[in-house]
Amino acid sequence: MSTAYGVIAILLALLLLVSAASKLTRRPKGVVEGFVELGVPLWGLPLLAACEIAGAFGLVLGLWYPPLGIAAAIGVVLYFVGAVGAHLRKNDFKGLPSPSVLLAIATAALVLRVVST
């Protein structure tokens, strides 16, 4: 395992857990409003949070079991491709930076995990 992957995986896992917590607590400022604007039903927030939590655990466990880290990184990349796509579909450019940055970090985690295998 490379040190770079370890740092990126742990950073991304923490960010995913914070994001999941904000979805599960349905923070009214920002989170709920943003999802309503994008047309995501509120019953979907726990499902999205579960995906983020699973990704976070997969990235961290991928430190010891590389195939799981690769699978988790692929899942997180796809998750944020969907998030970026949802924002672009609604022309929501103000909400685009957060998922774009997380997509870039997830892509870095995927590349580093594959290269260090």
Phi and psi in radians as a Rosetta constraint file:
Dihedral C 1 N 2 CA 2 C 2 CIRCULARHARMONIC -1.491 0.35
Dihedral N 2 CA 2 C 2 N 3 CIRCULARHARMONIC 2.621 0.35
Dihedral C 2 N 3 CA 3 C 3 CIRCULARHARMONIC -1.110 0.35
Dihedral N 3 CA 3 C 3 N 4 CIRCULARHARMONIC -0.640 0.35
Dihedral C 3 N 4 CA 4 C 4 CIRCULARHARMONIC -1.072 0.35
Dihedral N 4 CA 4 C 4 N 5 CIRCULARHARMONIC -0.778 0.35
Dihedral C 4 N 5 CA 5 C 5 CIRCULARHARMONIC -1.090 0.35
Dihedral N 5 CA 5 C 5 N 6 CIRCULARHARMONIC -0.746 0.35
Dihedral C 5 N 6 CA 6 C 6 CIRCULARHARMONIC -1.006 0.35
Dihedral N 6 CA 6 C 6 N 7 CIRCULARHARMONIC -0.791 0.35
Dihedral C 6 N 7 CA 7 C 7 CIRCULARHARMONIC -1.145 0.35
Dihedral N 7 CA 7 C 7 N 8 CIRCULARHARMONIC -0.831 0.35
Dihedral C 7 N 8 CA 8 C 8 CIRCULARHARMONIC -1.139 0.35
Dihedral N 8 CA 8 C 8 N 9 CIRCULARHARMONIC -0.728 0.35
Dihedral C 8 N 9 CA 9 C 9 CIRCULARHARMONIC -1.107 0.35
Dihedral N 9 CA 9 C 9 N 10 CIRCULARHARMONIC -0.759 0.35
Dihedral C 9 N 10 CA 10 C 10 CIRCULARHARMONIC -1.215 0.35
Dihedral N 10 CA 10 C 10 N 11 CIRCULARHARMONIC -0.723 0.35
Dihedral C 10 N 11 CA 11 C 11 CIRCULARHARMONIC -1.055 0.35
Dihedral N 11 CA 11 C 11 N 12 CIRCULARHARMONIC -0.845 0.35
Dihedral C 11 N 12 CA 12 C 12 CIRCULARHARMONIC -1.126 0.35
Dihedral N 12 CA 12 C 12 N 13 CIRCULARHARMONIC -0.701 0.35
Dihedral C 12 N 13 CA 13 C 13 CIRCULARHARMONIC -1.064 0.35
Dihedral N 13 CA 13 C 13 N 14 CIRCULARHARMONIC -0.742 0.35
Dihedral C 13 N 14 CA 14 C 14 CIRCULARHARMONIC -1.108 0.35
Dihedral N 14 CA 14 C 14 N 15 CIRCULARHARMONIC -0.760 0.35
Dihedral C 14 N 15 CA 15 C 15 CIRCULARHARMONIC -1.092 0.35
Dihedral N 15 CA 15 C 15 N 16 CIRCULARHARMONIC -0.697 0.35
Dihedral C 15 N 16 CA 16 C 16 CIRCULARHARMONIC -1.131 0.35
Dihedral N 16 CA 16 C 16 N 17 CIRCULARHARMONIC -0.695 0.35
Dihedral C 16 N 17 CA 17 C 17 CIRCULARHARMONIC -1.187 0.35
Dihedral N 17 CA 17 C 17 N 18 CIRCULARHARMONIC -0.659 0.35
Dihedral C 17 N 18 CA 18 C 18 CIRCULARHARMONIC -1.125 0.35
Dihedral N 18 CA 18 C 18 N 19 CIRCULARHARMONIC -0.756 0.35
Dihedral C 18 N 19 CA 19 C 19 CIRCULARHARMONIC -1.103 0.35
Dihedral N 19 CA 19 C 19 N 20 CIRCULARHARMONIC -0.743 0.35
Dihedral C 19 N 20 CA 20 C 20 CIRCULARHARMONIC -1.111 0.35
Dihedral N 20 CA 20 C 20 N 21 CIRCULARHARMONIC -0.720 0.35
Dihedral C 20 N 21 CA 21 C 21 CIRCULARHARMONIC -1.089 0.35
Dihedral N 21 CA 21 C 21 N 22 CIRCULARHARMONIC -0.687 0.35
Dihedral C 21 N 22 CA 22 C 22 CIRCULARHARMONIC -1.184 0.35
Dihedral N 22 CA 22 C 22 N 23 CIRCULARHARMONIC -0.545 0.35
Dihedral C 22 N 23 CA 23 C 23 CIRCULARHARMONIC -1.274 0.35
Dihedral N 23 CA 23 C 23 N 24 CIRCULARHARMONIC -0.731 0.35
Dihedral C 23 N 24 CA 24 C 24 CIRCULARHARMONIC -1.220 0.35
Dihedral N 24 CA 24 C 24 N 25 CIRCULARHARMONIC -0.567 0.35
Dihedral C 24 N 25 CA 25 C 25 CIRCULARHARMONIC -1.529 0.35
Dihedral N 25 CA 25 C 25 N 26 CIRCULARHARMONIC -0.115 0.35
Dihedral C 25 N 26 CA 26 C 26 CIRCULARHARMONIC 0.882 0.35
Dihedral N 26 CA 26 C 26 N 27 CIRCULARHARMONIC 0.942 0.35
Dihedral C 26 N 27 CA 27 C 27 CIRCULARHARMONIC -0.896 0.35
Dihedral N 27 CA 27 C 27 N 28 CIRCULARHARMONIC 2.077 0.35
Dihedral C 27 N 28 CA 28 C 28 CIRCULARHARMONIC -1.146 0.35
Dihedral N 28 CA 28 C 28 N 29 CIRCULARHARMONIC -0.637 0.35
Dihedral C 28 N 29 CA 29 C 29 CIRCULARHARMONIC -1.414 0.35
Dihedral N 29 CA 29 C 29 N 30 CIRCULARHARMONIC 1.954 0.35
Dihedral C 29 N 30 CA 30 C 30 CIRCULARHARMONIC 1.678 0.35
Dihedral N 30 CA 30 C 30 N 31 CIRCULARHARMONIC -1.092 0.35
Dihedral C 30 N 31 CA 31 C 31 CIRCULARHARMONIC -1.202 0.35
Dihedral N 31 CA 31 C 31 N 32 CIRCULARHARMONIC -1.041 0.35
Dihedral C 31 N 32 CA 32 C 32 CIRCULARHARMONIC -1.100 0.35
Dihedral N 32 CA 32 C 32 N 33 CIRCULARHARMONIC -0.798 0.35
Dihedral C 32 N 33 CA 33 C 33 CIRCULARHARMONIC -1.050 0.35
Dihedral N 33 CA 33 C 33 N 34 CIRCULARHARMONIC -0.745 0.35
Dihedral C 33 N 34 CA 34 C 34 CIRCULARHARMONIC -1.099 0.35
Dihedral N 34 CA 34 C 34 N 35 CIRCULARHARMONIC -0.732 0.35
Dihedral C 34 N 35 CA 35 C 35 CIRCULARHARMONIC -1.233 0.35
Dihedral N 35 CA 35 C 35 N 36 CIRCULARHARMONIC -0.640 0.35
Dihedral C 35 N 36 CA 36 C 36 CIRCULARHARMONIC -1.106 0.35
Dihedral N 36 CA 36 C 36 N 37 CIRCULARHARMONIC -0.755 0.35
Dihedral C 36 N 37 CA 37 C 37 CIRCULARHARMONIC -1.064 0.35
Dihedral N 37 CA 37 C 37 N 38 CIRCULARHARMONIC -0.611 0.35
Dihedral C 37 N 38 CA 38 C 38 CIRCULARHARMONIC -1.418 0.35
Dihedral N 38 CA 38 C 38 N 39 CIRCULARHARMONIC -0.159 0.35
Dihedral C 38 N 39 CA 39 C 39 CIRCULARHARMONIC 1.509 0.35
Dihedral N 39 CA 39 C 39 N 40 CIRCULARHARMONIC 0.276 0.35
Dihedral C 39 N 40 CA 40 C 40 CIRCULARHARMONIC -1.479 0.35
Dihedral N 40 CA 40 C 40 N 41 CIRCULARHARMONIC 2.191 0.35
Dihedral C 40 N 41 CA 41 C 41 CIRCULARHARMONIC -1.177 0.35
Dihedral N 41 CA 41 C 41 N 42 CIRCULARHARMONIC 2.543 0.35
Dihedral C 41 N 42 CA 42 C 42 CIRCULARHARMONIC -1.108 0.35
Dihedral N 42 CA 42 C 42 N 43 CIRCULARHARMONIC -0.451 0.35
Dihedral C 42 N 43 CA 43 C 43 CIRCULARHARMONIC -1.189 0.35
Dihedral N 43 CA 43 C 43 N 44 CIRCULARHARMONIC -0.254 0.35
Dihedral C 43 N 44 CA 44 C 44 CIRCULARHARMONIC -1.446 0.35
Dihedral N 44 CA 44 C 44 N 45 CIRCULARHARMONIC -0.252 0.35
Dihedral C 44 N 45 CA 45 C 45 CIRCULARHARMONIC -1.038 0.35
Dihedral N 45 CA 45 C 45 N 46 CIRCULARHARMONIC -0.783 0.35
Dihedral C 45 N 46 CA 46 C 46 CIRCULARHARMONIC -1.107 0.35
Dihedral N 46 CA 46 C 46 N 47 CIRCULARHARMONIC -0.565 0.35
Dihedral C 46 N 47 CA 47 C 47 CIRCULARHARMONIC -1.183 0.35
Dihedral N 47 CA 47 C 47 N 48 CIRCULARHARMONIC -0.739 0.35
Dihedral C 47 N 48 CA 48 C 48 CIRCULARHARMONIC -1.130 0.35
Dihedral N 48 CA 48 C 48 N 49 CIRCULARHARMONIC -0.702 0.35
Dihedral C 48 N 49 CA 49 C 49 CIRCULARHARMONIC -1.098 0.35
Dihedral N 49 CA 49 C 49 N 50 CIRCULARHARMONIC -0.690 0.35
Dihedral C 49 N 50 CA 50 C 50 CIRCULARHARMONIC -1.107 0.35
Dihedral N 50 CA 50 C 50 N 51 CIRCULARHARMONIC -0.669 0.35
Dihedral C 50 N 51 CA 51 C 51 CIRCULARHARMONIC -1.100 0.35
Dihedral N 51 CA 51 C 51 N 52 CIRCULARHARMONIC -0.732 0.35
Dihedral C 51 N 52 CA 52 C 52 CIRCULARHARMONIC -1.179 0.35
Dihedral N 52 CA 52 C 52 N 53 CIRCULARHARMONIC -0.705 0.35
Dihedral C 52 N 53 CA 53 C 53 CIRCULARHARMONIC -1.130 0.35
Dihedral N 53 CA 53 C 53 N 54 CIRCULARHARMONIC -0.761 0.35
Dihedral C 53 N 54 CA 54 C 54 CIRCULARHARMONIC -1.085 0.35
Dihedral N 54 CA 54 C 54 N 55 CIRCULARHARMONIC -0.736 0.35
Dihedral C 54 N 55 CA 55 C 55 CIRCULARHARMONIC -1.075 0.35
Dihedral N 55 CA 55 C 55 N 56 CIRCULARHARMONIC -0.737 0.35
Dihedral C 55 N 56 CA 56 C 56 CIRCULARHARMONIC -1.078 0.35
Dihedral N 56 CA 56 C 56 N 57 CIRCULARHARMONIC -0.832 0.35
Dihedral C 56 N 57 CA 57 C 57 CIRCULARHARMONIC -1.152 0.35
Dihedral N 57 CA 57 C 57 N 58 CIRCULARHARMONIC -0.680 0.35
Dihedral C 57 N 58 CA 58 C 58 CIRCULARHARMONIC -1.106 0.35
Dihedral N 58 CA 58 C 58 N 59 CIRCULARHARMONIC -0.703 0.35
Dihedral C 58 N 59 CA 59 C 59 CIRCULARHARMONIC -1.101 0.35
Dihedral N 59 CA 59 C 59 N 60 CIRCULARHARMONIC -0.767 0.35
Dihedral C 59 N 60 CA 60 C 60 CIRCULARHARMONIC -1.219 0.35
Dihedral N 60 CA 60 C 60 N 61 CIRCULARHARMONIC -0.779 0.35
Dihedral C 60 N 61 CA 61 C 61 CIRCULARHARMONIC -1.153 0.35
Dihedral N 61 CA 61 C 61 N 62 CIRCULARHARMONIC -0.405 0.35
Dihedral C 61 N 62 CA 62 C 62 CIRCULARHARMONIC -1.156 0.35
Dihedral N 62 CA 62 C 62 N 63 CIRCULARHARMONIC -0.223 0.35
Dihedral C 62 N 63 CA 63 C 63 CIRCULARHARMONIC -1.104 0.35
Dihedral N 63 CA 63 C 63 N 64 CIRCULARHARMONIC -0.567 0.35
Dihedral C 63 N 64 CA 64 C 64 CIRCULARHARMONIC -1.828 0.35
Dihedral N 64 CA 64 C 64 N 65 CIRCULARHARMONIC -0.456 0.35
Dihedral C 64 N 65 CA 65 C 65 CIRCULARHARMONIC -2.238 0.35
Dihedral N 65 CA 65 C 65 N 66 CIRCULARHARMONIC 1.588 0.35
Dihedral C 65 N 66 CA 66 C 66 CIRCULARHARMONIC -0.894 0.35
Dihedral N 66 CA 66 C 66 N 67 CIRCULARHARMONIC -0.716 0.35
Dihedral C 66 N 67 CA 67 C 67 CIRCULARHARMONIC -1.026 0.35
Dihedral N 67 CA 67 C 67 N 68 CIRCULARHARMONIC -0.623 0.35
Dihedral C 67 N 68 CA 68 C 68 CIRCULARHARMONIC -1.196 0.35
Dihedral N 68 CA 68 C 68 N 69 CIRCULARHARMONIC -0.682 0.35
Dihedral C 68 N 69 CA 69 C 69 CIRCULARHARMONIC -1.113 0.35
Dihedral N 69 CA 69 C 69 N 70 CIRCULARHARMONIC -0.684 0.35
Dihedral C 69 N 70 CA 70 C 70 CIRCULARHARMONIC -1.160 0.35
Dihedral N 70 CA 70 C 70 N 71 CIRCULARHARMONIC -0.807 0.35
Dihedral C 70 N 71 CA 71 C 71 CIRCULARHARMONIC -1.079 0.35
Dihedral N 71 CA 71 C 71 N 72 CIRCULARHARMONIC -0.754 0.35
Dihedral C 71 N 72 CA 72 C 72 CIRCULARHARMONIC -1.123 0.35
Dihedral N 72 CA 72 C 72 N 73 CIRCULARHARMONIC -0.754 0.35
Dihedral C 72 N 73 CA 73 C 73 CIRCULARHARMONIC -1.110 0.35
Dihedral N 73 CA 73 C 73 N 74 CIRCULARHARMONIC -0.692 0.35
Dihedral C 73 N 74 CA 74 C 74 CIRCULARHARMONIC -1.075 0.35
Dihedral N 74 CA 74 C 74 N 75 CIRCULARHARMONIC -0.793 0.35
Dihedral C 74 N 75 CA 75 C 75 CIRCULARHARMONIC -1.058 0.35
Dihedral N 75 CA 75 C 75 N 76 CIRCULARHARMONIC -0.740 0.35
Dihedral C 75 N 76 CA 76 C 76 CIRCULARHARMONIC -1.195 0.35
Dihedral N 76 CA 76 C 76 N 77 CIRCULARHARMONIC -0.694 0.35
Dihedral C 76 N 77 CA 77 C 77 CIRCULARHARMONIC -1.047 0.35
Dihedral N 77 CA 77 C 77 N 78 CIRCULARHARMONIC -0.830 0.35
Dihedral C 77 N 78 CA 78 C 78 CIRCULARHARMONIC -1.103 0.35
Dihedral N 78 CA 78 C 78 N 79 CIRCULARHARMONIC -0.664 0.35
Dihedral C 78 N 79 CA 79 C 79 CIRCULARHARMONIC -1.015 0.35
Dihedral N 79 CA 79 C 79 N 80 CIRCULARHARMONIC -0.822 0.35
Dihedral C 79 N 80 CA 80 C 80 CIRCULARHARMONIC -1.399 0.35
Dihedral N 80 CA 80 C 80 N 81 CIRCULARHARMONIC -0.394 0.35
Dihedral C 80 N 81 CA 81 C 81 CIRCULARHARMONIC -1.099 0.35
Dihedral N 81 CA 81 C 81 N 82 CIRCULARHARMONIC -0.744 0.35
Dihedral C 81 N 82 CA 82 C 82 CIRCULARHARMONIC -1.107 0.35
Dihedral N 82 CA 82 C 82 N 83 CIRCULARHARMONIC -0.698 0.35
Dihedral C 82 N 83 CA 83 C 83 CIRCULARHARMONIC -1.144 0.35
Dihedral N 83 CA 83 C 83 N 84 CIRCULARHARMONIC -0.792 0.35
Dihedral C 83 N 84 CA 84 C 84 CIRCULARHARMONIC -1.091 0.35
Dihedral N 84 CA 84 C 84 N 85 CIRCULARHARMONIC -0.745 0.35
Dihedral C 84 N 85 CA 85 C 85 CIRCULARHARMONIC -1.067 0.35
Dihedral N 85 CA 85 C 85 N 86 CIRCULARHARMONIC -0.698 0.35
Dihedral C 85 N 86 CA 86 C 86 CIRCULARHARMONIC -1.108 0.35
Dihedral N 86 CA 86 C 86 N 87 CIRCULARHARMONIC -0.709 0.35
Dihedral C 86 N 87 CA 87 C 87 CIRCULARHARMONIC -1.183 0.35
Dihedral N 87 CA 87 C 87 N 88 CIRCULARHARMONIC -0.726 0.35
Dihedral C 87 N 88 CA 88 C 88 CIRCULARHARMONIC -1.169 0.35
Dihedral N 88 CA 88 C 88 N 89 CIRCULARHARMONIC -0.658 0.35
Dihedral C 88 N 89 CA 89 C 89 CIRCULARHARMONIC -1.051 0.35
Dihedral N 89 CA 89 C 89 N 90 CIRCULARHARMONIC -0.632 0.35
Dihedral C 89 N 90 CA 90 C 90 CIRCULARHARMONIC -1.670 0.35
Dihedral N 90 CA 90 C 90 N 91 CIRCULARHARMONIC 0.149 0.35
Dihedral C 90 N 91 CA 91 C 91 CIRCULARHARMONIC 0.941 0.35
Dihedral N 91 CA 91 C 91 N 92 CIRCULARHARMONIC 0.668 0.35
Dihedral C 91 N 92 CA 92 C 92 CIRCULARHARMONIC -1.660 0.35
Dihedral N 92 CA 92 C 92 N 93 CIRCULARHARMONIC 1.380 0.35
Dihedral C 92 N 93 CA 93 C 93 CIRCULARHARMONIC -1.339 0.35
Dihedral N 93 CA 93 C 93 N 94 CIRCULARHARMONIC -0.382 0.35
Dihedral C 93 N 94 CA 94 C 94 CIRCULARHARMONIC -1.266 0.35
Dihedral N 94 CA 94 C 94 N 95 CIRCULARHARMONIC -0.459 0.35
Dihedral C 94 N 95 CA 95 C 95 CIRCULARHARMONIC -1.631 0.35
Dihedral N 95 CA 95 C 95 N 96 CIRCULARHARMONIC 0.040 0.35
Dihedral C 95 N 96 CA 96 C 96 CIRCULARHARMONIC -1.355 0.35
Dihedral N 96 CA 96 C 96 N 97 CIRCULARHARMONIC -0.563 0.35
Dihedral C 96 N 97 CA 97 C 97 CIRCULARHARMONIC -1.042 0.35
Dihedral N 97 CA 97 C 97 N 98 CIRCULARHARMONIC -0.758 0.35
Dihedral C 97 N 98 CA 98 C 98 CIRCULARHARMONIC -1.055 0.35
Dihedral N 98 CA 98 C 98 N 99 CIRCULARHARMONIC -0.942 0.35
Dihedral C 98 N 99 CA 99 C 99 CIRCULARHARMONIC -1.174 0.35
Dihedral N 99 CA 99 C 99 N 100 CIRCULARHARMONIC -0.479 0.35
Dihedral C 99 N 100 CA 100 C 100 CIRCULARHARMONIC -1.182 0.35
Dihedral N 100 CA 100 C 100 N 101 CIRCULARHARMONIC -0.739 0.35
Dihedral C 100 N 101 CA 101 C 101 CIRCULARHARMONIC -1.146 0.35
Dihedral N 101 CA 101 C 101 N 102 CIRCULARHARMONIC -0.764 0.35
Dihedral C 101 N 102 CA 102 C 102 CIRCULARHARMONIC -1.150 0.35
Dihedral N 102 CA 102 C 102 N 103 CIRCULARHARMONIC -0.587 0.35
Dihedral C 102 N 103 CA 103 C 103 CIRCULARHARMONIC -1.105 0.35
Dihedral N 103 CA 103 C 103 N 104 CIRCULARHARMONIC -0.750 0.35
Dihedral C 103 N 104 CA 104 C 104 CIRCULARHARMONIC -1.114 0.35
Dihedral N 104 CA 104 C 104 N 105 CIRCULARHARMONIC -0.726 0.35
Dihedral C 104 N 105 CA 105 C 105 CIRCULARHARMONIC -1.175 0.35
Dihedral N 105 CA 105 C 105 N 106 CIRCULARHARMONIC -0.721 0.35
Dihedral C 105 N 106 CA 106 C 106 CIRCULARHARMONIC -1.119 0.35
Dihedral N 106 CA 106 C 106 N 107 CIRCULARHARMONIC -0.679 0.35
Dihedral C 106 N 107 CA 107 C 107 CIRCULARHARMONIC -1.127 0.35
Dihedral N 107 CA 107 C 107 N 108 CIRCULARHARMONIC -0.710 0.35
Dihedral C 107 N 108 CA 108 C 108 CIRCULARHARMONIC -1.083 0.35
Dihedral N 108 CA 108 C 108 N 109 CIRCULARHARMONIC -0.733 0.35
Dihedral C 108 N 109 CA 109 C 109 CIRCULARHARMONIC -1.090 0.35
Dihedral N 109 CA 109 C 109 N 110 CIRCULARHARMONIC -0.723 0.35
Dihedral C 109 N 110 CA 110 C 110 CIRCULARHARMONIC -1.116 0.35
Dihedral N 110 CA 110 C 110 N 111 CIRCULARHARMONIC -0.851 0.35
Dihedral C 110 N 111 CA 111 C 111 CIRCULARHARMONIC -1.067 0.35
Dihedral N 111 CA 111 C 111 N 112 CIRCULARHARMONIC -0.796 0.35
Dihedral C 111 N 112 CA 112 C 112 CIRCULARHARMONIC -1.154 0.35
Dihedral N 112 CA 112 C 112 N 113 CIRCULARHARMONIC -0.643 0.35
Dihedral C 112 N 113 CA 113 C 113 CIRCULARHARMONIC -1.199 0.35
Dihedral N 113 CA 113 C 113 N 114 CIRCULARHARMONIC -0.706 0.35
Dihedral C 113 N 114 CA 114 C 114 CIRCULARHARMONIC -1.164 0.35
Dihedral N 114 CA 114 C 114 N 115 CIRCULARHARMONIC -0.773 0.35
Dihedral C 114 N 115 CA 115 C 115 CIRCULARHARMONIC -1.177 0.35
Dihedral N 115 CA 115 C 115 N 116 CIRCULARHARMONIC -0.584 0.35
Dihedral C 115 N 116 CA 116 C 116 CIRCULARHARMONIC -1.551 0.35
Dihedral N 116 CA 116 C 116 N 117 CIRCULARHARMONIC 0.061 0.35
